[in-house]
Amino acid sequence: MSRGANVSMLEVISRTKNLLENPLENLLENLLENLLENPLENPLENPLENLLENLLENLLENPLENPLENPLENLLGNPLENPLDSSGRSHLSDTTSGRSHLSDTSPGRSHLSDTSPGRSHLSDTSPGQSHLSDTISGGSHLSDTSPGRSHLSDTISGGSHLTVTSSGQSHLSDTISGGSHLSDTSPGRSHLSDTISGGSHLSDTSPGQSHLSDTISGGSHLSDTSSGQSHLSDTISGRSHLTVTSSGQSHLSDTISGGSHLTVTSSGQSHLSDTSPGRSHLTVTSSGQSQLSDTSPGWSQLSVTLSGQSHLSDTSPGWSQLSVTLSGQSHLSDRRYQTNTGPKHHRQKEEV
């Protein structure tokens, strides 16, 4: 070999054996001994000599200090020092064309898989069990930095960003094309799901159990920043904004196309529902139990700012405004066309 004058093959074997602490030692040693006993007279006719010679020279001259620059450390180095394999059991797989980045730096069991073409970034830096999967083409970023068990899945083309930074169990899923952002930074169990094309933003930053779901195309924003149990659902196309910032149990639902804004900022139990086409605004800022419902076409605004129990309902077509700003228990109902019912207008108002 070209460096035979400076380094003998026996010295190469001896120095190589000191670096090897795995079953590859027997294989490489047998190859070297066989090469000494059966010298390759013409290196141009047998490319094995060139390959093995370059490998050994590179091994002697470069101590493999950077595992990302020299992949030999994956074979020769300490597996615990490999950033692509943490302590515990990990499975990282990329089986299709495209650009992918899979990283696992945490203890425990993790499974990161990219089986489709496109660009993906999957990262797991937390202890515990995690499963991050991107199986359809498109650009996706899936990240898990929390302790506990998490499942992040992107199975349909489009641009998606799924992130879990909380402790506990979380499931974030984007299964239909479109642009979606799903984020969970709270402790406890949360489920965020976007299953139909469109632009959606689902965010959960509160403790406790929350369910945020967008199942029909359109633009939706669902956000939960409160403690306790909350359910926010948008199931029909259109533009909707659903927000919960209160403590306790809340249910916000938009099930018919159109533009709707549903907001809860109070403590206690609240139910806001919009099931009709058109534009509606339902808001609760009071303490206690409230129910606001809009099931008619047209433009409606239902608002509660008082303490106690209130029920506001609009089931007619046309423009309506129902508002309660006093304390106590109130019931406001509008079933007529073109009705304006407010604090100063008592038409079709029942106050208990």
ChimeraX attribute file (.defattr): number of C-alpha atoms within 10 A of each C-alpha:
attribute: neighborCount
match mode: 1-to-1
recipient: residues
	/A:1	13
	/A:2	9
	/A:3	10
	/A:4	9
	/A:5	7
	/A:6	7
	/A:7	13
	/A:8	12
	/A:9	17
	/A:10	12
	/A:11	10
	/A:12	17
	/A:13	17
	/A:14	12
	/A:15	14
	/A:16	17
	/A:17	16
	/A:18	9
	/A:19	14
	/A:20	16
	/A:21	12
	/A:22	12
	/A:23	10
	/A:24	12
	/A:25	17
	/A:26	12
	/A:27	9
	/A:28	16
	/A:29	16
	/A:30	12
	/A:31	12
	/A:32	17
	/A:33	14
	/A:34	11
	/A:35	15
	/A:36	12
	/A:37	8
	/A:38	9
	/A:39	12
	/A:40	15
	/A:41	9
	/A:42	9
	/A:43	13
	/A:44	10
	/A:45	9
	/A:46	11
	/A:47	12
	/A:48	13
	/A:49	18
	/A:50	13
	/A:51	11
	/A:52	15
	/A:53	15
	/A:54	12
	/A:55	12
	/A:56	16
	/A:57	14
	/A:58	12
	/A:59	16
	/A:60	14
	/A:61	8
	/A:62	11
	/A:63	11
	/A:64	17
	/A:65	10
	/A:66	12
	/A:67	15
	/A:68	13
	/A:69	9
	/A:70	12
	/A:71	13
	/A:72	14
	/A:73	18
	/A:74	16
	/A:75	13
	/A:76	17
	/A:77	18
	/A:78	13
	/A:79	14
	/A:80	12
	/A:81	14
	/A:82	18
	/A:83	14
	/A:84	18
	/A:85	20
	/A:86	22
	/A:87	16
	/A:88	14
	/A:89	13
	/A:90	21
	/A:91	14
	/A:92	17
	/A:93	14
	/A:94	19
	/A:95	11
	/A:96	14
	/A:97	13
	/A:98	15
	/A:99	14
	/A:100	24
	/A:101	14
	/A:102	21
	/A:103	18
	/A:104	25
	/A:105	21
	/A:106	25
	/A:107	19
	/A:108	18
	/A:109	19
	/A:110	27
	/A:111	19
	/A:112	24
	/A:113	21
	/A:114	28
	/A:115	18
	/A:116	22
	/A:117	20
	/A:118	20
	/A:119	18
	/A:120	26
	/A:121	19
	/A:122	25
	/A:123	20
	/A:124	27
	/A:125	18
	/A:126	24
	/A:127	21
	/A:128	18
	/A:129	22
	/A:130	27
	/A:131	21
	/A:132	26
	/A:133	22
	/A:134	30
	/A:135	20
	/A:136	20
	/A:137	23
	/A:138	21
	/A:139	20
	/A:140	27
	/A:141	21
	/A:142	26
	/A:143	23
	/A:144	26
	/A:145	20
	/A:146	27
	/A:147	22
	/A:148	19
	/A:149	20
	/A:150	29
	/A:151	20
	/A:152	26
	/A:153	22
	/A:154	29
	/A:155	20
	/A:156	22
	/A:157	23
	/A:158	21
	/A:159	20
	/A:160	27
	/A:161	20
	/A:162	26
	/A:163	23
	/A:164	27
	/A:165	19
	/A:166	25
	/A:167	20
	/A:168	18
	/A:169	20
	/A:170	28
	/A:171	21
	/A:172	26
	/A:173	22
	/A:174	29
	/A:175	20
	/A:176	22
	/A:177	23
	/A:178	21
	/A:179	20
	/A:180	28
	/A:181	20
	/A:182	27
	/A:183	21
	/A:184	27
	/A:185	20
	/A:186	26
	/A:187	21
	/A:188	17
	/A:189	19
	/A:190	28
	/A:191	20
	/A:192	26
	/A:193	22
	/A:194	30
	/A:195	20
	/A:196	22
	/A:197	23
	/A:198	21
	/A:199	20
	/A:200	26
	/A:201	20
	/A:202	26
	/A:203	22
	/A:204	28
	/A:205	20
	/A:206	26
	/A:207	20
	/A:208	18
	/A:209	20
	/A:210	29
	/A:211	20
	/A:212	26
	/A:213	22
	/A:214	29
	/A:215	20
	/A:216	20
	/A:217	23
	/A:218	21
	/A:219	20
	/A:220	27
	/A:221	21
	/A:222	26
	/A:223	23
	/A:224	26
	/A:225	20
	/A:226	26
	/A:227	20
	/A:228	16
	/A:229	19
	/A:230	29
	/A:231	20
	/A:232	26
	/A:233	22
	/A:234	29
	/A:235	20
	/A:236	20
	/A:237	22
	/A:238	21
	/A:239	20
	/A:240	27
	/A:241	20
	/A:242	26
	/A:243	23
	/A:244	27
	/A:245	20
	/A:246	26
	/A:247	20
	/A:248	17
	/A:249	20
	/A:250	27
	/A:251	20
	/A:252	26
	/A:253	21
	/A:254	29
	/A:255	19
	/A:256	18
	/A:257	22
	/A:258	21
	/A:259	21
	/A:260	28
	/A:261	21
	/A:262	26
	/A:263	22
	/A:264	27
	/A:265	20
	/A:266	26
	/A:267	21
	/A:268	17
	/A:269	20
	/A:270	28
	/A:271	20
	/A:272	26
	/A:273	21
	/A:274	28
	/A:275	20
	/A:276	22
	/A:277	21
	/A:278	20
	/A:279	20
	/A:280	29
	/A:281	21
	/A:282	27
	/A:283	23
	/A:284	27
	/A:285	19
	/A:286	25
	/A:287	20
	/A:288	18
	/A:289	20
	/A:290	28
	/A:291	21
	/A:292	26
	/A:293	21
	/A:294	27
	/A:295	19
	/A:296	21
	/A:297	19
	/A:298	20
	/A:299	19
	/A:300	27
	/A:301	23
	/A:302	27
	/A:303	22
	/A:304	27
	/A:305	18
	/A:306	22
	/A:307	20
	/A:308	17
	/A:309	19
	/A:310	26
	/A:311	20
	/A:312	26
	/A:313	20
	/A:314	26
	/A:315	19
	/A:316	20
	/A:317	20
	/A:318	18
	/A:319	20
	/A:320	24
	/A:321	21
	/A:322	26
	/A:323	22
	/A:324	24
	/A:325	14
	/A:326	13
	/A:327	13
	/A:328	14
	/A:329	17
	/A:330	20
	/A:331	17
	/A:332	23
	/A:333	19
	/A:334	23
	/A:335	15
	/A:336	16
	/A:337	13
	/A:338	15
	/A:339	20
	/A:340	20
	/A:341	22
	/A:342	19
	/A:343	12
	/A:344	8
	/A:345	13
	/A:346	13
	/A:347	14
	/A:348	14
	/A:349	17
	/A:350	13
	/A:351	13
	/A:352	9
